[in-house]
Amino acid sequence: MSEEDIRERILDAAEKCFLEIGLSTRIHRLIAERAAVSRPTVYKHVGDQQAILDALLHREVGRFLNIARPLLERPGPVREQLADLVAFSVTYARRHALLRKMLLEEPQVVLPRFTINAEPLIRLAVDATAPSLRRAFAQAGVADLSVDLVIEWGVRLILSLITTPSLTTDLDDPVELRRSIDVLLRIGLIPPA
């Protein structure tokens, strides 16, 4: 079995353990048992509890980006692509079982990764989506816009919609969410005074 296979097996076991029992002082032992490896192997391949959470977050963002790639690659108006991508991202995250559980039961663990320690997440999103958006911006004739800034703004909007309740929108209704995002994007169409 390759090093990567062992790491994936450990992360799969960690995800199941976190879903079942949340964070626990015994989590490494439980992960090791479920993955059929030793505790030192868990530490060697993934690290401590924080490293496991970071690895799971990184893996899930990677999975999400693979699922979302067709939205980035599809032809059409850039504004529509961005609105669809934000709405899809929020819906995907709000339905993600592990993220929902962690936000409800362990917000002190997740929220720093979405706020004061969000730079790695933002960087991952920029690195994964910038090439596609640069092409789309060039085709739309807006190549002078900062793609990195637009992506960062989008990630910040997505994280806010994932973690903060709304007074005006049912965030769990994809159609209503998409309409609200479209309203937000129209703010940019207001001419300067």
C-alpha positions in Angstrom: 0.0 0.0 0.0 1.4 3.4 -1.0 2.0 6.3 1.4 -0.9 8.2 -0.2 -3.2 5.2 0.2 -2.4 5.0 3.9 -3.0 8.7 4.3 -6.4 8.5 2.5 -7.4 5.6 4.6 -6.5 7.5 7.8 -8.4 10.6 6.6 -11.5 8.4 5.7 -11.4 7.0 9.2 -10.9 10.4 10.7 -13.9 11.8 8.9 -16.1 8.9 10.1 -14.9 9.3 13.7 -15.5 13.0 13.7 -19.0 12.4 12.3 -19.8 9.8 14.9 -18.3 11.3 18.0 -16.8 14.7 17.2 -13.5 15.7 18.6 -12.3 13.5 21.4 -9.1 13.2 23.4 -9.0 9.5 22.2 -9.5 10.4 18.5 -6.1 9.1 17.4 -6.7 5.7 18.9 -10.2 5.5 17.3 -8.9 6.7 13.9 -6.1 4.1 14.1 -8.5 1.3 15.0 -10.9 2.3 12.2 -8.1 2.6 9.6 -6.4 -0.6 10.8 -3.1 1.1 11.4 -1.1 2.0 14.5 -1.4 5.3 16.4 2.2 6.2 15.4 1.2 5.7 11.8 -1.7 8.2 12.2 0.8 10.7 13.6 3.4 10.0 10.9 1.0 10.3 8.0 -1.3 13.1 9.2 -0.1 14.5 12.5 -1.9 15.8 15.5 -5.6 16.7 15.7 -5.2 20.1 14.2 -3.2 18.7 11.3 -5.9 16.0 10.7 -8.6 18.7 10.6 -6.5 20.8 8.2 -5.9 17.8 6.0 -9.6 17.0 6.0 -10.5 20.6 5.1 -7.9 20.6 2.3 -9.1 17.3 0.9 -12.7 18.4 1.0 -12.0 21.7 -0.7 -10.1 19.8 -3.4 -13.0 17.4 -3.9 -15.4 20.4 -4.0 -13.2 22.2 -6.6 -13.2 19.0 -8.8 -17.0 18.9 -8.6 -17.3 22.7 -9.3 -14.8 22.7 -12.2 -17.6 22.4 -14.9 -19.1 25.6 -13.6 -15.8 27.4 -14.1 -15.2 25.9 -17.5 -18.6 26.4 -19.0 -19.1 29.2 -21.5 -21.4 32.1 -20.8 -21.5 35.5 -19.1 -18.8 35.8 -16.3 -21.3 37.3 -13.9 -23.6 34.3 -14.3 -20.7 31.9 -13.8 -19.6 33.7 -10.6 -23.2 33.8 -9.2 -23.7 30.1 -10.0 -20.3 29.2 -8.5 -21.0 31.1 -5.2 -24.5 29.6 -4.9 -23.2 26.1 -5.7 -20.4 26.6 -3.2 -22.7 27.7 -0.4 -25.2 25.0 -1.0 -22.5 22.3 -1.2 -20.9 23.4 2.1 -24.2 23.9 4.0 -25.2 20.3 3.0 -21.7 18.8 3.9 -22.4 16.5 6.9 -19.0 16.9 8.6 -18.9 20.7 8.2 -22.5 21.0 9.5 -21.6 18.9 12.5 -18.4 20.8 13.2 -20.1 24.2 12.9 -22.9 23.1 15.3 -20.8 21.2 17.8 -17.3 22.5 17.5 -17.5 26.0 16.0 -14.3 27.1 17.9 -12.4 24.6 15.7 -13.9 25.5 12.3 -14.5 29.2 12.5 -10.9 30.3 12.8 -10.1 28.4 9.6 -12.9 30.4 7.9 -11.9 33.8 9.5 -8.6 34.8 11.1 -6.8 31.7 9.6 -8.6 31.7 6.2 -5.5 32.6 4.2 -4.7 29.0 3.2 -8.2 28.4 2.1 -8.3 31.6 0.1 -5.0 30.7 -1.5 -6.2 27.3 -2.4 -9.3 28.8 -4.1 -7.2 31.4 -6.0 -4.7 28.8 -7.2 -7.4 26.4 -8.3 -9.8 28.8 -10.0 -7.7 31.8 -11.2 -6.6 30.2 -14.6 -10.3 29.5 -15.6 -11.5 32.9 -14.4 -8.6 34.7 -16.2 -9.7 33.1 -19.5 -13.4 34.0 -18.8 -12.5 37.6 -17.9 -10.4 37.9 -21.1 -13.2 36.6 -23.2 -15.6 39.0 -21.5 -13.3 42.0 -22.1 -12.6 42.6 -18.4 -9.1 41.3 -18.2 -8.0 44.4 -16.3 -10.0 43.2 -13.2 -7.9 41.6 -10.5 -8.9 37.9 -10.7 -7.3 37.2 -7.4 -9.2 39.9 -5.7 -12.5 38.7 -7.2 -11.8 35.2 -6.1 -10.9 36.4 -2.6 -14.1 38.4 -2.4 -16.1 35.4 -3.6 -14.5 33.1 -1.0 -15.2 35.7 1.8 -18.8 35.9 0.6 -19.1 32.1 0.5 -17.6 31.7 4.0 -20.0 34.3 5.4 -23.0 32.7 3.8 -21.9 29.3 5.2 -21.4 30.5 8.8 -23.8 33.4 9.3 -27.6 33.2 9.3 -29.4 35.5 7.0 -32.3 37.9 7.8 -33.5 38.1 4.2 -32.7 34.8 2.5 -33.4 31.1 3.1 -29.8 30.0 2.6 -30.9 26.4 2.4 -33.1 27.1 -0.7 -30.7 27.1 -3.7 -33.1 29.1 -5.9 -33.6 31.8 -3.3 -29.9 31.8 -2.5 -29.1 32.3 -6.2 -31.5 35.2 -6.5 -29.9 36.9 -3.5 -26.4 36.5 -4.9 -27.6 38.0 -8.2 -28.9 41.0 -6.3 -25.5 41.4 -4.6 -23.7 41.2 -7.9 -25.9 43.9 -9.4 -24.4 46.3 -6.9 -21.4 46.5 -9.1 -23.6 47.7 -12.0 -24.6 50.9 -10.1 -22.8 53.7 -11.9 -20.4 55.8 -9.8 -21.9 59.2 -8.7 
